[in-house]
Amino acid sequence: MKPIEEFINKVICGDVLEVLSQIPNSCIDLGITSPPYNKKEKHGGWLVPKVVYTGAKDKREEEDYQSWQVEVLDELYRITKEGGSFFYNHKVRYENRKMIHPISWLVKTKWTIWQEIIWHRKIAGNIRGWRFWQVEERIYWLVKGKPEELKPRHAKLTSVWEIRPEQSHKDHPAVFPIELPTRIIYSVLEDKPGTVIDPFCGTGTTLVASKLLNKDFIGIDISQEYVQYAIKRLENAESEKPRVISEINKHIVELTFEKRKKMGLWDKRIKNK
Ligand SMILES: C[S@@+](CC[C@H](N)C(=O)[O-])C[C@H]1O[C@@H](n2cnc3c(N)ncnc32)[C@H](O)[C@@H]1O
């Protein structure tokens, strides 16, 4: 293992398990990631291009894939501080008429599943009619111990997040919209300092959001091309600030209970019942 300082604010090119094994215990506050989904590099629909990465195949036996994800999540658990969180984005897949649900391997990890968040992408990945169009992905809030309570201005954003998929950064097939890691980091860490990790960081969206929110970050990706892209994005991070600010501006409580009472809104609701 190496001292944590060697990883801070770096984008490391390497295999996720090899790099994680060098990071010391209990030093990360928050993690966010979207791993490869084992979509077997098939088309997502006749209008949707297939997901192919430059540095790794997304094509494993399903059993092998799930054990790999458990191993990665348990390594992430080891390096996370007590009270820390990890937000894991995945989706329900259908293969050979069988549903494959992320819960089936998440329950095998050391993490406590704190919440399932629906990411309503408002656009379907598969536009054939074999099933109702799947417009959602999932984000699992995983915790080590007990997290701090969310402030109302964050919690009121609910467990259904309406965020459209990213349209720019066409050099990568599966980029996060920056609003997504921004929402997580700002809700969980607020203005506190902390270290955020993305172990499958791709173009570095989580890292750019962390930098703009004044957090330290660690990114890992196996593709040299994506690591270089992430480094360039971090250098130009300020250009992405308007979208980060516009997400932060959604974290407000317009009418507190106190204000509602003063305006008589609370009494009215009770009287109407
Ligand atoms: C869904 S993408 C993440 C995209 C990222 N959220 C973004 O906003 O750009 C998954 C990433 O995992 C990387 N990857 C695949 N296998 C890996 C491995 N064994 N170790 C590290 N990274 C890997 C791929 O190169 C790909 O960039």
The ligand as a MOL file (V3000), in Angstrom:
LIG
                    3D

  0  0  0     0  0            999 V3000
M  V30 BEGIN CTAB
M  V30 COUNTS 27 29 0 0 0
M  V30 BEGIN ATOM
M  V30 1 C -19.7200 3.6290 -17.7550 0
M  V30 2 S -18.0850 4.1180 -18.0510 0 CHG=1
M  V30 3 C -17.8710 5.4520 -16.8980 0
M  V30 4 C -18.1210 6.8030 -17.5180 0
M  V30 5 C -17.9870 7.9540 -16.5390 0
M  V30 6 N -19.0070 7.9440 -15.5170 0
M  V30 7 C -18.0140 9.3030 -17.2590 0
M  V30 8 O -18.7890 10.1990 -16.8570 0
M  V30 9 O -17.2760 9.4820 -18.2400 0 CHG=-1
M  V30 10 C -17.1310 2.7940 -17.3750 0
M  V30 11 C -15.6270 2.9570 -17.4990 0
M  V30 12 O -14.9840 1.8260 -16.9050 0
M  V30 13 C -13.7100 1.6580 -17.5180 0
M  V30 14 N -13.2170 0.3110 -17.1970 0
M  V30 15 C -13.6030 -0.8730 -17.7120 0
M  V30 16 N -12.9350 -1.8940 -17.1520 0
M  V30 17 C -12.1050 -1.3520 -16.2300 0
M  V30 18 C -11.1600 -1.9050 -15.3130 0
M  V30 19 N -10.9380 -3.2090 -15.2180 0
M  V30 20 N -10.4800 -1.0510 -14.5160 0
M  V30 21 C -10.6900 0.3030 -14.5930 0
M  V30 22 N -11.5600 0.8770 -15.4570 0
M  V30 23 C -12.2600 0.0560 -16.2590 0
M  V30 24 C -13.9950 1.9290 -18.9970 0
M  V30 25 O -12.8330 2.3080 -19.6920 0
M  V30 26 C -15.0750 3.0280 -18.9270 0
M  V30 27 O -14.5360 4.3090 -19.1350 0
M  V30 END ATOM
M  V30 BEGIN BOND
M  V30 1 1 1 2
M  V30 2 1 2 3
M  V30 3 1 2 10
M  V30 4 1 3 4
M  V30 5 1 4 5
M  V30 6 1 5 6
M  V30 7 1 5 7
M  V30 8 2 7 8
M  V30 9 1 7 9
M  V30 10 1 10 11
M  V30 11 1 11 12
M  V30 12 1 11 26
M  V30 13 1 12 13
M  V30 14 1 13 14
M  V30 15 1 13 24
M  V30 16 1 14 15
M  V30 17 1 14 23
M  V30 18 2 15 16
M  V30 19 1 16 17
M  V30 20 1 17 18
M  V30 21 2 17 23
M  V30 22 1 18 19
M  V30 23 2 18 20
M  V30 24 1 20 21
M  V30 25 2 21 22
M  V30 26 1 22 23
M  V30 27 1 24 25
M  V30 28 1 24 26
M  V30 29 1 26 27
M  V30 END BOND
M  V30 END CTAB
M  END
